[in-house]
Amino acid sequence: MASNTSEKGHVSTSNNQTEYSDVEQGRVISTGEGRAHPSGIGNPGPMGLFAFASTTFILSMYNVQARGITTSNVVVGMAIFGGGLTQFIAGMWEFPRGNVFGATAFSSYGAFWMSYATIFIPSSGILAAYPDPTELASALGIYLVAWLMVTIFFLLAVVNRSIAYTLLLSSLTIAFACLAGAQFSGSVMVTKAGGAFGIITAFIAYYIGVSEMLAAEQHAVIALPLGTWR
């Protein structure tokens, strides 16, 4: 069976059974009708995106003080197992698929959520180590700034490829910036602004997750475009 390989990773075979394609969100390789990969691993993207979206939505609703909620500790379990473990697994599955962006992003944000949850577990001793609330706020602000920078780096990878991913990471960038600023300033309104952008981020992530899930189905009745700039 003869095959041709280009520099951009496009591969085709004489019987048209295999076709690799680079798409907007980093480098996602698809086979045949775009539903399976030669490694035998299905696309873990929807799983990771739904976990990210749901965890972000819950915490963001608390940040805007929906229904008068001012304590966000209920999100800890979700952050460990949903946004954390599930996304980390999705990232590990992206590596054998050759999707460096997806693997790096899912693994990184999975680590973010697990580390964030650990801060609020009493037995970790992290919060107890800061008797001064001002020092704790500054420490949390620096923590969020680090993830703000990571998100900007991810944004650079997709800004000219996918409209949906560009909107997702742009909104997340603003959310991190607001939440970091709220820690430094102590402003409740800035925290609520961060929560509002977090909710927007969550719904964009839900959209992308549904889009990729439908793309993996042979008999999906609709398709949701992710959009391209070119």
N, C-alpha and C positions, 0 to 999 in steps of 0.2 A: 504494500500500500504506500504509494508515494505521498509525500507531504511537502508543503512549502512553508517556511518560517520567515517572517519579516522582522525588522529591527524593533518594531513596536509591539511584537508579541502576537501578531495575527497568524493563526495557523489554520490551514484548510486541508482536507483530505479528498482523494479522488471520488469517494462515494458520498461526499457531503455529510457524513455522519458527525463530524467534529468541526466546530467553528469557535475560535477564541475571539473575544472582542474586549477592547478597553472601553469602559464607560465612565460616566461622570465622577462617581464617588471613588476616586483613587483608581486602582486597577482591579476590576472584578472580571474574572474569567468565566465565560459561559460556554456550554456545550450543547450542540444540537439545537433545540428550541429555547435554549437559555435557562434550562431548569436543573441541570446537573453538571458536575465538574468531574474531569477524569479521575480525580482522587477518590471519587465516590462520596465526598462530603457535600451535603446540600448547603445552600446559602444560610449561614447563621445570622445574617444581618437583621431580619425581622425580629428574631428573638432578642438580640441585643438592643435594638431600637425600642421595642416595646418595654423592656426592663428599664432602660434609661428614661423613656418618656414618663412611665408611671411613677418612678421614684421622684423625678424632677417635678411632676405635677403635684404630688402629695406635699413635698416640702415647700413648694412655691405657694400653695394654698395656705399653708401655715404662715408663710412669710407675709402674705397680704392680710393675715389675721381673719381669714374666712370664718364666719360663724363665731367670732370672738375668740378664736384659738390663738394663744400667745406662746404656748409651749409645744415644741416640735418633736419631742422625744418618741412619739409613736412611729416616726419615720425610721427609727434606728433598725428595726428588724428588716424593713423593706430595703434599706440601704445596704445591709449586709448580704442578704440573699437575692434580692432583685437587682438593684442597680449595681451591686458589688459582684457577687459570685456569678450570676447569670451573664453579665457583660464580660467578665474575665474569661469565662468559658467560651463565649462567642469569639472573643479576640484570639484565643488559642486555636479555634477551628478555622479562623481566617488565614492563619499562616500557611497551612498546607494547600490552601486554595490559591496562594500567590498574591493575596490582597494585602499589601504592606500597610496601606492607610487604614483599612478596616481593622486589621490585627492590632495596630498600634493604638488607634483611637479607642476601640472597645476595651482593650487590656488596661489602658491608662485610666479611663473613666471608671472601670470596674475597681481599680485600685483606689481611685478618689473616693468612691462611695464607701468602700470598706474602711478606709482610713478616717473618713468623716464620721462614720458610725462609731468607731472606736473611741473618738474624743468624748462621746456622750455616754459611754458605758462606765458606770461608777467604779467598777473594779479595775479599770485601766489606770486610774489615778491621775489622768491628764488634767481634768478640771480642778481636782483638789490641789494640784501643784501650783495653782495660780490664786492665791488669796486676794490679790489685788485685781478687781474687775477691769480696771483700765489696762493692766498688763495683759490680761487674758484677751481682751478685745483687740489689742495690737497684735498679739500672737496669731489670733484667728484671721486678722486682716492680712498679715503676711502670707499665711497659708493660702488664702483665697487669691492673692495676687499671683502666687506661683501657678495656680491653675488657670488664672486669667491668661498668663503668658503662654502656657501650653495650648490653650484653646486658640489663641491667635496664630500659633505655629500651624495648627491643624487647618485653620481657615485659609492660610496661604496655599495649602495643598489643593484646595477645591475651588478657590475663588473664580477661576476661569473655566471650570469644567461643569459644575452643576449648580443650577439656580437654587434648588431645594436645599442642598447641603450648604451652600453659601448663606442662605437665610437662616438655617439652623445654627450654624456656628457663629454667625454675626449676632443673633439674638442671645446665644449663650455667652458670648463675649461681653455684651452689655450687662447681662444678668450678673456675671462674676464681678464686673467692675462696680456695679451698684452695691452688691453685697460686701465687697471689700471696703468700699467707701463708707458704708454704713457702720462697719466695725470701727473704722478710724474716727468717724464723726459722732457716732452714737445716735444718728438720726433714724427715727422710726419711718419717716416718709421715704428715705432712700432705701431702707429695707423693703418696704412695700413696692417700690419701683423695681427692685431686683426680683421680687416675687412675681410681679406682673410680667416681666420679660421671661422669667422662668416658665410661667404658664404658656406663653407664646411658644417658647422653645419646645415644650412638651408636645403641643399640638402639631408642630411642624415635624417632630420626630415620629409621632403617631402616623402622620401622612406618609412619610418616607417608608416606614415599616410596612404599612398596608400596601404601598406601591410595590415594594420588593417581594412581599408575600404573594400578591396577585400575579406578578411576573413569573413566579415559580410554579404556578398552577396551569395545567394544560387546558383547562376548560373555564378559565376565569371569564366572567361576562363583561368586565370592564378593565381598563388599564388606566393607571394614574401616572401621568408624565412627571418626571423630575426636572425637566427643562435643561437646556444648555444655552450658553452664551454665544455659541458659534454655530 
